[in-house]
Amino acid sequence: QVQVMESGGGLVQPGGSLRLSCTASGSNFSINAMGWYRQASGSTNDLIVAITKDGTTNYADTVKDRFTISMDNAKNTAYLQMNNLRPEDTAVYYCAASLTLPMRSPIWGQGTQVTVSS
């Protein structure tokens, strides 16, 4: 059974930075893509960034040039560096791991709250 555990998040002022981490673990699994979705209050859960083990990345326009995803293949761990955060980035961020990209039936992390407020 595969588990996805994420950490990071919290409260930050506008213009600040945060880093999220996400690790996939378990036996008999193969993860080739990891990424983050986010869901703001009253909104849908949308994919904002993803990366494959060969280094291919996808960014939503709303986070491009501010967020950077990276992955340590040996550790099955992805990192999301979020810079120049804005109030509209406030949401619950869910890590997802998948065999493929686009993600199909991803395995979800527990979610972490990111709040951008002065």
HUZI-V692059 format. One record per residue. N is the residue number from 1. PSI is psi in radians with two decimals (none if undefined). Layout:
BEGIN
N&PSI, N&PSI
END
This chain:
BEGIN
1&2.32, 2&2.41, 3&2.53, 4&2.11, 5&2.31, 6&2.74, 7&2.92, 8&-2.85, 9&-3.12, 10&-2.79, 11&2.32, 12&2.65, 13&2.72, 14&2.39, 15&-0.17, 16&-3.08, 17&2.66, 18&2.76, 19&2.23, 20&2.56, 21&2.67, 22&2.24, 23&2.29, 24&2.33, 25&2.89, 26&3.07, 27&2.66, 28&0.86, 29&2.80, 30&1.94, 31&2.18, 32&-0.17, 33&2.50, 34&2.72, 35&-3.08, 36&2.39, 37&2.80, 38&2.61, 39&1.96, 40&2.82, 41&2.20, 42&0.11, 43&3.02, 44&2.88, 45&1.91, 46&2.46, 47&2.23, 48&-0.45, 49&2.54, 50&2.75, 51&2.53, 52&2.92, 53&-0.35, 54&0.08, 55&0.01, 56&2.31, 57&2.63, 58&2.33, 59&2.42, 60&2.61, 61&-0.52, 62&-0.33, 63&-0.14, 64&2.45, 65&-0.08, 66&-0.59, 67&2.54, 68&2.21, 69&2.50, 70&2.89, 71&2.35, 72&1.76, 73&-0.67, 74&-0.52, 75&-0.01, 76&0.76, 77&2.31, 78&2.64, 79&2.47, 80&1.91, 81&2.10, 82&2.02, 83&2.83, 84&0.88, 85&2.56, 86&2.75, 87&-0.57, 88&-0.11, 89&-0.13, 90&2.18, 91&2.99, 92&2.23, 93&2.19, 94&2.14, 95&2.54, 96&2.49, 97&2.46, 98&2.77, 99&-0.51, 100&2.89, 101&2.10, 102&2.60, 103&2.36, 104&2.22, 105&0.99, 106&2.78, 107&2.28, 108&2.55, 109&3.13, 110&-0.25, 111&2.55, 112&2.43, 113&2.30, 114&2.14, 115&2.18, 116&1.92, 117&2.57, 118&none
END
